[in-house]
Amino acid sequence: MALLFLKLSEIALGNEKVVPKKISLPNIFKPLRQVSSITVNTVHGNPSSIGRVKQLFRPQIETMEGAAFYYACNQNKWKCLQIRAISNYVEKRDKNKWNIPLAINQLNNTLIEYFQHL
């Protein structure tokens, strides 16, 4: 059974493009790469769903909660910054290639370094 990926506009729930407001980044975060992403409610693990998502949005990464975070911050006029650590690529699903411990460790190290410089 193939899963269908729908854009918010296709189901009359609004505009799917959420662009975060520009904020001044602390110097500690400036070396981090800024990327484009999509928020999904399912992981893409087969070539047809990956192809559709890439064709529609050209994302560099996908997350499962990023848009909700930005939406809530924008609605409340809060400044926000989302830092992600990547554990796996959007490709045919192979959990043997995932490295969740490394991603968590790198994210923790970045946050610890940030708080040490406050």
N, C-alpha and C positions, 0 to 999 in steps of 0.2 A: 504494500500500500504506500503510495507516494504522498508525502505531505505537501500541502499547497502553502506557499508563502505569499501573503497578501500585504499590500501597502495600506496604511491607515486611510488614505484617500479612496481606496477601492471599496472600503466598507463604511464610508461616510463618518469616519471618526476624526477627521481633520487633516492637517498637513503633516506629512511624515518627516519633513525636514526640520530638525531642531538645531539651531546654531547657537552655541554658547556665547555669552557676552565676553568681549575681550577684557581681560584683567591684567594687571601688572604682576608678572610672575616673580616670586622670590628667586634670587640668583641661583640657589641650589637646584632649582628645577629647570633652568634654562638649557642645560645639556640634553634634557629628555626630548625625544622626538614627538612632534605633534602629528597625529594621524587622523584619517577620516574613519568613521565606524558606523555600524548599524547595530540596533538593538533587536534581538530576536527572542522568540519564545520557544525556539527549538534549535538544536544544533544542526548544522548542515553537514551531512556526511556522505552524500552521494553526488556524483558528477552533475546530474541534471539540476538539483536544487542549488548547488554551488554556482553553476553557470548562470542560472536565472538571477540570483542575488548579485553576482558580479556585473551582469549586464545592466541591471536596474540601478545599482547604487555605486558601483566601483569602490567598495569599502576596502580598507587595509586590514581592519580587524572587525570582529563581531563580539558583542557583549550580550548579557542577558538582563541587564538592569540599567544601563547607561542612560537611555532616553528618559526613563522615569525620574532619575536623579536630576537631570538637567531641567526637565519640565517643572518639577517641584521647586527647584531653585529659581527658575525664571518667573514662575507664578508669584513667588514671594519676594522677588527682587533681591535675592541673595547672591553675593559673589560666590563662585564655586570653581573648583578645579577637580578634575577626575584623573587620577593616576592609575594606570593599568599595568599589570605584569602579564605577559603572554605565556600561557602554558602549552598551547598547541595552535597549529595553523588551521585555516579553513581548507580542508582537503578531504579526500576520502578517509572516513573514520578509521583510525588505527590507534587505539589507546596506548599501544606500546611506545608510540612517539611522544606522548604527552609527558610533560615534566612539571607537574603542579608543585612539587616541593621546591624546585628551583625558582619558579615564578613567585611563590610566596616569600621565599628567602630574599630575592632581589627587591621586592616591594617593601618588605620590612626594613631592609638595609637603607633604602632611600628615605623612608619615613623617619627612621632613627637618626640619620644624618641631618635631615631637615630640623627635627626637634632639638638636636644638639646645637644648632646654629641660631636658635631663637633668642 
